[in-house]
Amino acid sequence: MKKIEAIIKPFKLDEVKDALHEVGIQGITVTEAKGFGRQKGHTELYRGAEYVVDFLPKMKIEVVLDDALVERAIEAIRQAAATGRIGDGKIFVTNIEEVVRIRTGERGLDAI
C-alpha cells in the first residue's frame, strides 16, 4: 500500500477529486494548508503599506491506496492540478505498513 500526498492550488480541488474518483479512488482526506516553494510568495499593497505574502493558500490531499493504482492516481492528480504556472504543487508517495479500520478491526487493503 502507498500514501499519496498532493499539495495543489485551492481552485483545482474539485477537478482533482473528480479525476481520482474516475480512477477508482473512493476516499480522500483534504486539509487546507499554507506554504511556498520556488513560488516564494508575492508582495501586496494594503492601505498604502506594502507587505510580503510568503505563505500562499494550498490544499493538501491524502490518499491511501493499493500499489496497483498508484501510477494512475499520480497521473490523474498531475493532469487535473496542472495550470502550467509556477506553484502548481507537488506529489509525494510513501509506503504504508499497515491500515486498521477502527470500527471493525479490518486490516490491510480491506480497511481502506
Secondary structure as UniProt FT lines:
FT   STRAND          2..8
FT   HELIX           10..12
FT   HELIX           13..23
FT   STRAND          29..35
FT   TURN            38..39
FT   STRAND          42..46
FT   TURN            47..48
FT   STRAND          49..53
FT   STRAND          56..65
FT   HELIX           67..69
FT   HELIX           70..81
FT   TURN            86..87
FT   STRAND          89..95
FT   TURN            102..104
FT   HELIX           108..111
//
